[in-house]
Amino acid sequence: MNTFLNTLPVAHRGLHDETKPENSLAAFRAAINAGYAIETDVHFTKDGAIAVFHDDSLKRMTGDPREIKDCTMKELKELRLGGTEERIPSFEEFLTVVGGKVPLLIEIKEMKGVKGKKIAAAMLDAMQTIGYKGEYAVQSFDPFYAKAYKKLAPDVPCGILAQGKMSEKGDPLSWRIKAYLLSRMKFNKLVKPDFVSYGFWLLPQKCVTKFKGYKLAWTIRSPEDEAQARKYVDNIIFENYLAEK
């Protein structure tokens, strides 16, 4: 079966550069114009809106020391991305701009205390409210977020993100155990993901090779890395260059 998951390279946080910050509407428009699929990230805000943003902290991209969970969507709109005039988009704004023109790969960020069913239901509600019809898939480092979304939207491909080393010395024991299991795809039998996205620098991995669904590698930053990654996966998530289509 052909889907964008094995046919069309995915622009990591949009097609961003010095003038078009990651996860900005400008970066998303650039990816659309270039004909790439788009990868992006979603978080809940303090007031229950869904923001399109990668980090938990606002510091790196806006200079604000707060975390995204501690801000309302209105407060986030007062900030600017990467020293430009670009703002943090809401999920609805993002969907409206893309409008089904290219496929989407949406990462649900891990959020402490937030159940998968809650964020999945909120995302689906937003999509239904604006009548979104485009092709998309959902992924997360939290396998139960992916499972929850699949339960509510059985026709949407849902996958698990992982990499070979996901914990550091000093991390809580519970996270180190979860990270170990994720890195070896031990949740696959329980979650039954349609695809996996794995850190390319650690490929090949036996657990990825054995996986029967679609395989993606992230984050590819050069044609040389792309050539290496494509020995082991069906598709790539890329940035900082133009991937071959």
C-alpha positions, 0 to 999 in steps of 0.5 A: 500500500502506498501512502506518504509514509513510504513515498514522500519525504517529510519536512521536519517542523516545516521547511525552516531556515534563518528567516522561517523558524521551525514550526512557523506558518512561514516554514509550513507554507514553504514545505507546501510550496516545495511539495513535501509532507510536513512533520510538526508537534502539538502541546496543550496550553494552560487553557486547553488549546492546542499549540504547534510547538516542539519544546516544553520550554519557550526559551530556545525559540522565543527567549521566554523562560516559561513552559508552554503548559503554563501559558494560555494561547493568548499569551503565546500569541504575544511571543515571536519565534526566532527573532522574526515576526512569526508567532506560535500557531494554534493547531486550528491555524496550522490545519487551516493553512495546510488545508490538505495540500500536503500530508501531515505527520503530527507528533503528540508531545509527552505531557505529564498528567495528560491522558492519551484519550484527552489530547486525541479527542481534542485534536479530532475535535479541532479537525472536525470543527474546521472540516479537515480532509487531508491525509495525515498520520500521528506519532508519539514517544508515548506509545499509549498516546498513539494507541489512544488516537488509533482507538478514536480514529482507526483509519489514521496511521499511528506510530511510535517514535524511538531512538537507541539511547533515550535516558541518561544517568540520574533520570528516574528509574521509571523513565529509564525502564520505559526508555529501554523498552521503547528503544527496543520497540517492546511496546509494539505488540501491545500498541500495534503501531502502523509505523515506527520512526527511529533515530537514524544515527543508530540504524541498523537496529534489529527491532526496526529491521524486524518490524513489518510496518512502515519504517521512518528515520529522523532527523536527516540533515544531508544527502549523505545521511539520507543515502545511509538511512534509506538502506534501512527505512522506507522514508525520512524526516529531514531538515537543513537541505532539500530531500530527494522526492 
